[in-house]
Amino acid sequence: MSLERFRTHLDPSTPLGPLVAEARSLTVRRFGLTMQLFAPLYLSNACVNTCTYCGFSRPNAIARRTLNEAELAREMDHVAAEGFRHILLVSGEDPRETSLAYLESAVRLAHGRFASVSIEVAPLDETGYRRMLKAGAEGVVVYQEAYDRRAYAAVHTSGPKKDYDARLKAPEIAARAGMRRLGIGALLGLAPWREEAMALATHALRLQKTAWQSTLTLSLPRLRPAAGGYVPEHPVSDEDLVRLVAALRLLLPDAGIVLSTREAAPLRDRLALAGVTMMSAGSRTEPGGYEEPQKAEGQFEISDDRSPAEVAARLRTLGLDPVWKDWDAALV
């Protein structure tokens, strides 16, 4: 499907029902009746950036915490005990608190417990990504946040994250380093969503050509309440989000589409049948949140507070098979 056809699917004049039905049919053909489950684990909420929409933003007066090795091990054991075999390690950007050596250590700890380890941290150079790969990571997630350069500059006012181009290039650098899976996304609410969707789609199509040896996932998080009180200038409705997920599935039949607990349970259930192939469950967005909640501030408020077991049970009632593990390093 062309980008122009994708644009027409984003138009509200295109009937949503048939679009979702077609996306659902294509998803089943490509991925079967499955839904991969994963858990995010926050290493630190220390951050040197000023990002006006983010709870971790440096000016926010929040309780900060960086987990030590023992605390990380307890968090990982908690997540593993809930059944997860795919984990995403997330951190704010503070090179003093979360150095490359610290991240390597965290990845090694996770690699000993999980089949798949991905990282969502500050962009690294190729050497840094190779070190993460050697430590046991096989996936990298780098959301561009806003593809519109003016919107990006308006919300990233200080710190290394101000560098738009460094962030945009990071997935290709990770691919060159050998990362098996790349995750990209736009933070919906920072700029007009249809323009952001077109830019995200263009980015994805480029990565399918330049990083063809890696698999691709896309995420479409909507802004949620967080410390700092940022109010989205370009809110995205539930119907718009459903339309975007379905349209992306038709444009990118083999890409994974990821859904977080930012969204409420009823909408997550609906999107599970509209093109989503991966979702988190039982998530905590603060360091130590699984074992010791309330000791640090979360990045944002979650909407779906169901346990992993409850999410898995609901997926089964929807006719989907929750998949806890679909990858092992032995495959390569």
C-alpha positions in Angstrom: 0.0 0.0 0.0 1.3 3.5 -0.8 1.7 6.4 1.6 -1.0 8.2 -0.3 -3.4 5.4 0.3 -2.3 5.4 4.0 -3.2 9.1 4.1 -6.7 8.4 2.9 -7.2 5.8 5.6 -6.4 8.5 8.2 -9.1 10.8 6.8 -12.3 10.7 8.9 -14.4 10.3 5.7 -13.0 6.8 5.3 -15.5 4.4 7.1 -13.8 3.0 10.3 -15.6 -0.3 10.5 -14.4 -1.8 7.2 -10.9 -0.4 7.9 -10.6 -2.2 11.2 -12.1 -5.4 9.8 -9.5 -5.4 7.0 -6.7 -4.7 9.5 -7.9 -7.5 11.7 -8.0 -10.0 8.9 -4.4 -9.0 7.8 -3.1 -9.2 11.4 -4.5 -12.8 11.8 -2.9 -13.8 8.5 0.5 -12.5 9.5 0.6 -13.1 13.2 -2.1 -15.6 13.9 -4.5 -15.3 16.9 -1.7 -14.3 19.3 -0.7 -11.4 21.5 2.8 -11.1 22.8 3.0 -9.8 26.4 6.0 -7.9 27.9 6.8 -5.8 30.9 8.7 -2.5 31.2 11.2 -2.3 34.1 12.4 1.2 35.1 16.0 1.4 36.1 16.1 5.1 37.1 14.1 8.2 36.9 17.1 10.5 37.1 17.3 12.7 34.1 19.3 15.7 32.9 16.8 16.7 30.2 14.1 19.3 30.4 11.1 17.7 28.5 8.0 19.6 29.4 5.6 16.7 28.9 7.6 14.1 31.0 7.3 13.3 34.6 11.1 12.7 34.8 11.9 16.1 33.4 14.8 17.7 35.4 12.9 20.7 36.8 10.2 18.5 38.4 10.5 18.2 42.1 10.0 14.4 42.3 11.4 11.6 44.4 14.3 10.3 42.3 15.7 6.7 42.5 18.3 4.6 40.7 18.1 0.9 41.4 21.2 -0.9 42.6 22.1 -4.4 41.5 20.2 -6.1 44.4 17.1 -4.0 43.8 17.3 -4.7 40.1 17.5 -8.4 40.7 14.4 -8.3 43.0 12.4 -6.3 40.4 13.4 -8.7 37.7 12.5 -11.8 39.8 9.1 -10.2 40.5 8.4 -9.7 36.8 9.7 -13.2 35.9 7.5 -14.7 38.5 4.4 -13.2 36.8 5.2 -15.1 33.7 7.0 -12.6 31.5 9.9 -13.7 29.3 10.1 -10.4 27.4 11.4 -7.4 29.3 12.0 -3.7 28.3 14.6 -1.9 30.5 13.7 1.8 30.6 15.7 4.7 32.1 15.8 8.5 32.3 18.9 10.1 30.8 21.6 10.9 33.3 25.1 9.6 32.4 26.2 9.9 36.1 23.4 7.7 37.4 23.0 5.3 34.4 26.4 5.0 32.8 27.1 2.6 30.0 28.7 0.3 32.5 25.5 0.5 34.7 23.3 -0.3 31.7 25.6 -3.2 30.7 25.2 -4.7 34.2 21.4 -4.3 34.1 21.2 -6.0 30.7 23.3 -8.9 32.0 21.1 -9.4 35.0 18.0 -9.4 32.8 19.6 -11.7 30.2 20.0 -14.3 32.9 16.2 -14.3 33.6 14.4 -13.4 30.3 14.4 -14.8 26.8 14.3 -11.3 25.3 15.8 -8.1 26.6 15.2 -4.7 25.0 16.4 -1.3 26.1 14.7 2.1 26.0 17.5 4.5 27.1 19.3 7.5 25.8 20.6 7.1 22.2 24.0 5.4 22.1 26.7 5.3 19.5 27.4 2.1 17.6 30.0 1.0 20.1 27.6 1.5 22.9 24.9 -0.6 21.2 27.4 -3.3 20.5 28.2 -3.4 24.2 24.5 -3.7 25.0 24.2 -6.5 22.4 27.2 -8.4 23.9 25.7 -8.0 27.4 22.5 -9.7 26.2 20.1 -7.1 24.7 18.5 -7.9 21.4 16.1 -4.9 21.0 16.3 -1.1 21.0 13.4 1.3 21.4 13.9 5.0 20.6 10.7 7.0 20.2 11.2 10.2 18.2 8.5 11.8 20.4 7.6 14.5 17.9 8.6 14.3 14.2 7.6 17.9 13.7 10.9 19.8 14.3 9.2 22.9 15.7 7.1 20.9 18.1 10.1 18.9 19.1 12.2 22.0 19.9 9.3 23.5 21.8 9.1 20.6 24.3 12.8 19.6 24.5 14.3 22.8 25.9 17.6 21.7 27.5 19.8 18.6 27.8 21.2 16.2 25.2 17.7 15.2 24.1 17.4 18.6 22.3 19.4 16.9 19.5 16.6 15.9 17.1 18.8 14.3 14.5 20.8 12.2 17.0 17.5 10.6 18.1 16.2 10.1 14.6 19.4 8.3 13.5 19.6 6.0 16.6 17.5 3.1 15.3 19.7 2.7 12.2 22.9 2.9 14.3 21.4 0.2 16.6 20.7 -1.9 13.5 24.3 -1.5 12.3 25.4 -2.7 15.7 23.4 -5.9 15.2 20.3 -5.3 17.2 17.6 -7.8 16.1 14.6 -5.6 16.9 14.0 -1.9 16.5 11.1 0.0 18.1 10.1 3.5 17.0 7.1 5.7 17.8 5.5 9.1 18.2 4.2 10.5 21.4 0.7 11.5 20.4 -0.5 14.9 21.6 2.7 16.9 20.9 1.8 17.7 17.3 -1.1 17.2 14.9 -1.5 13.4 14.8 -2.1 12.9 11.1 1.1 14.7 10.2 2.9 12.7 12.9 1.4 9.5 11.5 2.7 10.2 8.0 6.2 11.0 9.4 6.2 7.8 11.5 5.1 5.7 8.5 7.8 7.3 6.4 10.4 6.5 9.0 9.2 2.9 9.3 9.4 2.4 5.5 12.9 3.8 5.4 14.0 1.5 8.2 12.6 -1.5 6.4 15.0 -0.7 3.6 18.1 0.5 5.5 17.8 -1.9 8.5 16.1 -4.9 6.7 17.9 -7.4 8.9 16.1 -6.2 12.0 12.4 -6.6 12.8 10.4 -3.4 13.4 7.8 -2.5 16.0 5.8 0.7 16.2 4.2 2.3 19.3 1.6 5.0 19.5 1.5 6.2 23.1 -0.8 9.1 24.0 0.2 11.6 26.5 -0.9 10.9 30.1 -1.0 13.0 33.2 2.5 13.3 34.8 4.5 15.6 37.1 4.8 19.0 35.6 1.1 19.1 34.5 1.7 19.3 30.8 -1.5 19.6 28.8 -1.5 18.2 25.3 -2.0 20.8 22.6 -3.2 18.2 20.1 -5.3 15.6 21.9 -6.1 12.4 20.0 -9.4 10.7 20.5 -10.0 7.0 21.0 -11.5 6.7 17.5 -8.5 8.4 16.0 -6.2 6.0 17.7 -8.2 3.0 16.5 -8.0 4.4 13.0 -4.3 5.0 13.2 -3.6 1.5 14.4 -5.7 -0.1 11.6 -4.1 2.1 9.0 -0.6 1.3 10.1 -1.4 -2.4 10.0 -2.5 -2.1 6.4 0.6 -0.1 5.4 3.1 -2.3 7.3 1.7 -5.9 7.4 4.7 -7.4 9.1 5.5 -4.7 11.7 4.7 -5.3 15.3 2.3 -2.7 16.8 2.8 -2.2 20.5 0.2 -1.0 23.1 1.1 0.1 26.6 -1.0 0.4 29.8 -1.3 4.2 29.1 -4.7 3.2 27.6 -7.8 2.1 29.5 -8.8 -1.6 29.6 -11.8 -1.3 27.3 -9.9 0.5 24.6 -6.9 -1.9 24.9 -9.4 -4.8 24.4 -10.7 -3.1 21.3 -7.3 -2.4 19.9 -6.2 -6.0 20.5 -8.6 -6.8 17.6 -7.6 -3.9 15.4 -3.9 -4.6 14.6 -2.0 -4.6 17.9 0.4 -7.5 18.3 2.3 -6.7 21.5 1.1 -5.2 24.8 2.4 -4.6 28.3 0.5 -5.7 31.3 0.7 -4.9 35.1 3.1 -2.2 34.4 4.8 0.2 36.8 6.5 3.4 35.6 8.7 4.1 38.6 12.0 2.5 39.5 11.3 -0.2 42.1 7.6 -0.1 41.4 7.0 -3.8 41.3 8.6 -4.6 44.6 8.6 -1.3 46.4 5.9 1.0 44.9 5.6 4.6 46.0 9.3 5.1 46.8 9.9 7.1 43.6 7.8 9.0 41.1 6.5 7.4 38.0 7.0 8.7 34.5 3.2 9.0 33.9 -0.1 7.6 35.1 -1.2 4.3 33.8 -4.8 3.6 32.8 -5.0 -0.2 32.7 -4.3 -1.5 36.2 -5.2 -5.1 35.5 -2.7 -7.7 36.6 -0.8 -9.7 33.9 -3.0 -12.7 34.7 -6.2 -10.7 34.3 -5.0 -9.3 30.9 -4.1 -12.8 29.7 -7.5 -14.1 30.8 -9.3 -11.3 28.9 -7.2 -11.9 25.8 -8.4 -15.5 25.8 -12.0 -14.5 26.0 -11.3 -12.3 22.9 -10.1 -15.4 21.1 -6.4 -14.5 21.4 -3.6 -16.6 22.7 -1.3 -14.7 25.1 2.3 -15.4 24.2 4.8 -15.0 27.0 7.8 -16.2 25.0 8.3 -16.3 21.2 12.1 -15.9 20.9 15.2 -17.5 22.2 18.9 -16.7 21.5 19.3 -20.4 20.5 17.4 -19.5 17.3 20.5 -17.7 16.0 
